[in-house]
Amino acid sequence: MANFVNLEVFSNYQKYIDNEQEIRENIRIKVREIEQLAKEATIQLQIIHSDLSKIDGACQAARKQIASCAGVYKQLSEIIPHGQYYRYSDHWTYITQRLVFLIAMVVYLEAGFLVKRETVAEMLGLQVSHTEGFHLDIEDYLMGILQMASELSRFATNSVTMGDYDRPLNISHFMANLNSGFRLLNLKNDGLRKRFDALKYDVKKIEEVVYDISIRGLRNETTQPTAEDTAANETTSA
């Protein structure tokens, strides 16, 4: 009786499956390394919610962990077959968004403005254009920025608890400009759209903090504008 199935074909299929599994496992190893570095950076930054005097030190420590991510991303990019970025991108999407958030938070704490996508990509050793290979996707950048907005909302509240009544107003100015910038976008991504919808609640929460400070007369209205105030007004252009 004739054999109508060529079993050698299935052997080739198995080789393909084995190769695919090996690639994904190597990706997972590198992603775990990045996740650990991001976790350590996150831990460093948490001090800002309890001690404002340690902000500079926390930012410097977080930058060291973030800088280490660039080397691991380079190793990760070498694992990805040419032209197959989006086939495997689900493995690193979340952690990349997390790192965008951390970088944006550090830059805001240090200088008071919104970090550009190009700067984030440079810090992580990534490309900007998808045609150049392993890159920082625009949606990942935007999602990370929206994560920062939630953290700033929390930071504004904790700043009042620690006796800093000017900082919430600076954050409020920054968030208002950030909100205006996002409203210029016609968002189609469902996850990004939902996350953007949450931004208005973050803005409202900070406005309530500022209002409470104002009616209690806690802020010194004669205080001169700080560099953070000025930079906040340039958020959308930065």
C-alpha positions as CSV (number, residue, x, y, z in Angstrom):
1,M,0.0,0.0,0.0
2,A,1.3,3.4,-1.0
3,N,2.4,5.8,1.8
4,F,0.6,9.1,1.2
5,V,2.4,11.0,4.0
6,N,6.0,12.1,3.8
7,L,7.2,11.7,7.4
8,E,10.4,13.6,6.6
9,V,8.3,16.8,6.2
10,F,7.2,16.5,9.9
11,S,10.9,16.2,10.9
12,N,11.4,19.6,9.3
13,Y,8.4,20.9,11.1
14,Q,9.9,19.7,14.4
15,K,13.2,21.5,13.7
16,Y,11.2,24.7,13.1
17,I,9.3,24.3,16.3
18,D,12.5,23.6,18.3
19,N,14.2,26.6,16.9
20,E,11.2,28.8,17.7
21,Q,11.1,27.6,21.3
22,E,14.8,28.2,21.6
23,I,14.5,31.8,20.4
24,R,11.6,32.5,22.8
25,E,13.4,31.0,25.7
26,N,16.5,33.1,25.0
27,I,14.2,36.2,24.8
28,R,12.6,35.4,28.1
29,I,16.0,35.1,29.8
30,K,17.0,38.6,28.6
31,V,13.7,40.1,29.4
32,R,14.0,38.8,33.0
33,E,17.3,40.5,33.3
34,I,15.8,43.8,32.1
35,E,12.8,43.3,34.5
36,Q,15.2,42.9,37.4
37,L,17.1,46.1,36.6
38,A,13.8,47.9,36.2
39,K,12.6,46.5,39.6
40,E,15.7,47.8,41.3
41,A,15.3,51.3,39.6
42,T,11.7,51.3,40.8
43,I,12.7,50.5,44.4
44,Q,15.3,53.4,44.3
45,L,12.6,55.9,43.2
46,Q,10.1,54.9,45.8
47,I,12.0,57.0,48.4
48,I,10.6,60.1,46.8
49,H,7.2,59.4,48.4
50,S,8.7,59.5,51.9
51,D,11.7,61.8,51.8
52,L,12.0,64.7,49.4
53,S,15.6,65.4,50.4
54,K,16.7,62.1,48.8
55,I,15.2,62.8,45.3
56,D,18.6,63.6,43.7
57,G,20.2,60.5,45.1
58,A,17.3,58.3,44.1
59,C,17.4,59.6,40.5
60,Q,21.1,59.0,40.2
61,A,20.7,55.4,41.5
62,A,17.8,54.8,39.2
63,R,19.8,56.1,36.2
64,K,22.6,53.5,36.9
65,Q,20.1,50.7,36.7
66,I,18.4,52.1,33.6
67,A,21.8,52.5,31.9
68,S,22.5,48.8,32.4
69,C,19.4,48.0,30.5
70,A,20.9,49.3,27.3
71,G,23.4,46.5,27.1
72,V,20.8,43.8,27.7
73,Y,18.5,45.3,25.0
74,K,21.5,45.1,22.6
75,Q,21.8,41.4,23.4
76,L,18.1,40.9,23.1
77,S,18.1,42.6,19.7
78,E,20.7,40.1,18.4
79,I,18.4,37.2,19.2
80,I,15.6,38.5,17.1
81,P,15.7,37.3,13.5
82,H,15.8,40.1,10.9
83,G,12.4,41.6,10.2
84,Q,10.6,39.7,13.0
85,Y,10.4,42.4,15.7
86,Y,6.7,42.4,16.0
87,R,6.5,38.6,16.0
88,Y,8.2,38.6,19.4
89,S,7.5,42.1,20.7
90,D,4.9,40.9,23.2
91,H,7.7,39.5,25.3
92,W,9.2,43.0,26.0
93,T,6.3,45.4,25.5
94,Y,5.3,45.7,29.2
95,I,8.8,46.1,30.6
96,T,9.7,48.7,27.9
97,Q,6.7,50.7,28.9
98,R,7.8,50.4,32.5
99,L,11.3,51.7,31.6
100,V,9.8,54.6,29.7
101,F,7.8,55.5,32.8
102,L,11.0,55.3,35.0
103,I,13.0,57.4,32.6
104,A,10.2,60.0,32.3
105,M,9.9,60.2,36.1
106,V,13.6,60.7,36.6
107,V,13.8,63.4,33.9
108,Y,10.8,65.2,35.4
109,L,12.2,65.0,38.9
110,E,15.6,66.3,37.8
111,A,14.5,69.0,35.2
112,G,10.7,69.3,35.3
113,F,9.9,68.6,31.7
114,L,8.6,65.8,29.5
115,V,11.3,63.5,28.1
116,K,11.3,63.0,24.3
117,R,10.9,59.6,22.8
118,E,14.2,60.0,21.0
119,T,16.0,60.6,24.4
120,V,14.3,57.5,25.9
121,A,15.4,55.4,23.0
122,E,19.0,56.7,23.2
123,M,19.1,55.9,27.0
124,L,18.0,52.3,26.3
125,G,20.2,51.9,23.3
126,L,17.2,51.5,21.0
127,Q,16.4,52.8,17.5
128,V,13.5,55.3,16.9
129,S,12.4,54.1,13.4
130,H,11.0,50.6,12.9
131,T,12.9,50.4,9.6
132,E,16.1,50.4,11.6
133,G,15.2,47.2,13.5
134,F,14.9,46.9,17.3
135,H,13.2,50.2,18.2
136,L,11.1,52.0,20.8
137,D,7.5,51.8,19.6
138,I,5.5,55.0,19.8
139,E,2.7,53.3,21.6
140,D,5.1,51.9,24.2
141,Y,6.5,55.4,24.7
142,L,3.0,56.9,25.2
143,M,1.9,54.2,27.5
144,G,4.9,54.7,29.7
145,I,4.2,58.5,29.9
146,L,0.7,57.8,31.0
147,Q,2.1,55.5,33.8
148,M,4.2,58.4,34.9
149,A,1.0,60.6,35.2
150,S,-0.4,58.2,37.8
151,E,2.8,58.3,39.7
152,L,2.9,62.1,39.7
153,S,-0.6,62.1,41.0
154,R,0.5,60.0,44.0
155,F,3.6,62.1,44.4
156,A,1.6,65.4,44.5
157,T,-0.4,64.0,47.4
158,N,2.6,62.7,49.3
159,S,4.4,66.0,48.8
160,V,1.7,67.8,50.8
161,T,2.1,65.3,53.5
162,M,5.8,66.0,53.7
163,G,5.1,69.8,53.9
164,D,5.9,70.8,50.3
165,Y,3.0,72.9,49.1
166,D,4.5,74.3,46.0
167,R,5.3,71.1,44.2
168,P,1.7,70.0,43.7
169,L,1.0,73.2,41.7
170,N,4.1,72.6,39.6
171,I,2.9,69.1,38.9
172,S,-0.6,70.4,38.2
173,H,0.8,72.7,35.5
174,F,2.8,69.9,34.0
175,M,-0.2,67.5,34.0
176,A,-2.5,70.1,32.4
177,N,0.0,70.5,29.5
178,L,0.4,66.8,29.2
179,N,-3.3,66.3,29.1
180,S,-3.6,68.9,26.3
181,G,-0.9,67.2,24.4
182,F,-2.6,63.8,24.5
183,R,-5.9,65.4,23.4
184,L,-4.2,66.3,20.2
185,L,-3.9,62.6,19.4
186,N,-6.5,60.5,17.7
187,L,-5.9,57.3,19.6
188,K,-7.0,54.0,18.0
189,N,-5.3,51.5,20.3
190,D,-7.8,50.2,22.8
191,G,-5.3,49.8,25.6
192,L,-3.8,53.1,25.1
193,R,-7.2,54.8,24.8
194,K,-8.3,53.3,28.0
195,R,-5.1,54.4,29.8
196,F,-5.5,57.9,28.4
197,D,-9.1,58.0,29.7
198,A,-7.6,57.5,33.2
199,L,-5.4,60.5,32.8
200,K,-8.3,62.9,33.4
201,Y,-8.8,61.3,36.8
202,D,-5.1,61.8,37.6
203,V,-5.4,65.5,36.6
204,K,-8.6,65.9,38.6
205,K,-7.0,64.4,41.7
206,I,-4.0,66.8,41.5
207,E,-6.4,69.7,41.0
208,E,-8.2,68.7,44.2
209,V,-4.9,68.7,46.0
210,V,-4.0,72.2,44.7
211,Y,-7.5,73.5,45.6
212,D,-7.3,72.1,49.1
213,I,-3.9,73.8,49.5
214,S,-5.2,77.1,48.2
215,I,-8.3,77.3,50.4
216,R,-6.2,76.5,53.5
217,G,-3.8,79.2,52.6
218,L,-0.8,76.9,52.8
219,R,1.0,78.0,49.6
220,N,3.2,81.1,49.6
221,E,1.8,83.1,46.7
222,T,4.7,85.4,46.7
223,T,7.1,82.6,45.9
224,Q,9.0,83.2,42.6
225,P,8.4,80.8,39.8
226,T,10.8,77.9,39.9
227,A,12.6,76.2,37.0
228,E,10.1,73.4,37.4
229,D,7.3,75.9,36.8
230,T,8.9,77.3,33.7
231,A,9.7,73.9,32.3
232,A,6.2,72.7,32.9
233,N,4.9,75.4,30.6
234,E,7.1,74.0,27.8
235,T,5.9,70.3,28.3
236,T,4.1,70.0,25.0
237,S,6.9,71.5,23.0
238,A,9.6,69.5,24.7
